[in-house]
Amino acid sequence: MKPLFLLRAAALVISPVAANITELPDDLPCGVAFSVRNSTRNLLAALRDPTIDPGALGAADVFGSNAGPGPKPWLRGSNLLVTIPYCYREPYERASLAWRVEEAIKIWENALGGQASKDTGHAVVFKETTDQGRPLYCYDLGASNRFKWNDDIPYETVSVEAVSSPVFIASATIGFLSDPQQPEPWEMFMRVGHFASSVDVAHELGHVLGMAHEHQRLDRDKYVKYNCSNLRDYYRRLHDATAMDPSITPDKLCNDFYTALRYAFTGTQFIRGTSPGAWSRGWPVHSASDAYDYDSIMHYATQGASRIGCAANQLDKCALTKYKNGPGRPWEVMPIPRNTVPSGEDLSWVRNVYPWKE
Ligand SMILES: [Zn+2]
């Protein structure tokens, strides 16, 4: 195996935008607001290397600037539709994922009242890449290098990938992230774990459309009570982090995106107002109105990532709950249910960002 590895490494050095890509870590957070260009992939890998100081990498700068201009809405085609193309990397991934992906597209379509049309008021079409009705895969299956992008597919296509890790649910990039000046393959992805349901995939499609987590809004502390130390993996990650770097505090693990990302802490998905660089460049943390939307399919449920012991009568052991009467009365909280369909606000958002035009 070793010579093969060396060969790949050598190819990477010669041609950084070649077919070779660094495989993404399995435990990426849900909702990734940076394009996964080759430079970012290498950085993600480096971030996990305990001998490297993330500060020294200039991580924030790399994600914020070199990695592209940040999420944008998908573009309208000459047919006036907003087509979001996706490809499965290879046949076995299609076999394992297509049913759930198609169900998830139906969840959005049914909620919107049907396909793109004047009546439904939206122009979105999720479309698998095909050639005369047959699927086209993101991988060039005929190439000797199995990681080569299929040149019959535009780079601005979402790569749909199966992840077999037992703890991973799903993850996706947010919105349209390709840089039209310098497009690269593999920039946008939707990764789906073994145990993800079609509802989980529908949540990821929300990210692909451009939506962020509702509970990461800047003003969320007025509406929800977040207790980072009640996240399922908090003590394990804090232990790992401080073993590696004694200067890491609970506050840093909970509130610093790069620290959380480095130690694969689920807290990355709860940090207020923050996703790397991109959001601070003006991509709004979503919402069709100022109203906080507990019903959004992009809102996490109380049960989701909370530690064992979190229950309807044990809400003090939960990571995320809803204030009954605002943050002034923090002991009065209620559970947030799991939303299985897009909310009215989610649908307004889609119709506002991608309105039907003729
Ligand atoms: Zn998410």
Residues whose N, C-alpha, C, O or C-beta is under 5 A from the ligand:
A	BS01	ZN	C30 G31
